[in-house]
Amino acid sequence: MKDSSRYFFKPRGLKNLVRIDQVESLMPIMDMKVVNLFEEEIPQIFTLCGQGPRSSLRILRPGLAISEMAVSQLPGVPSAVWTVKKNINDEFNAFIVVSFANATLVLSIGETVEEVSDSGFLDTTRSLAVSLIGDDSLMQVHPSGIRHIREDRRVNEWRTPGKRTIVKVGYNRLQVVVALSGGEGRLYTSRWI
């Protein structure tokens, strides 16, 4: 059977939606400071956006009041920061996880923000990803493997084979996919980690 028909797709304008606001992209944010230079009621967020001739300094004034919970000197320049809940039903996050070039710092969020050492996270290496996985487990991906921290504090760990390392990671609440040095990719679900 000879099929000579062609199909075309032509997008149409919005019918059931109305744009009410448009926010200009701030990406990539190269640096950011929260200070009150203008002595207003709420501190401003100053961001350095972009690179080269297309860079800009942006001042953001939040509509909600910001309450500073803790101020602490960090041991280095962070490469990534995550906040995670212990359980999907929790209203608030339980941890702030800060990754550095060769370590991971875990801070507990409560009445105060304090460093913890018994969270189950591996703190002697950098973290590539940290997330709630499933309904009540935590996941930490680091260059040498995946750490699955169960609610009862039992830890399962998958180690990379041989001398390979994890170079990239993607994840959602039920799955994690890792790319290993050497060009191999692997997908894991929450029950196999």
Secondary structure, DSSP 4 states (H G I P E B T S, - for coil): --------------SS----------PSEEEEEEE-TT--SS-EEEEEESSGGG-EEEEE--SS----------SS--SEEEEE-SSTT-SS--EEEEE-SS-EEEEEESSSEEE-S-SS---SS--SEEEEETTTEEEEEETTEEEEE-TTS-EEEEEPSTT--EEEEEE-SSEEEEEETTTEEEEEETTT-
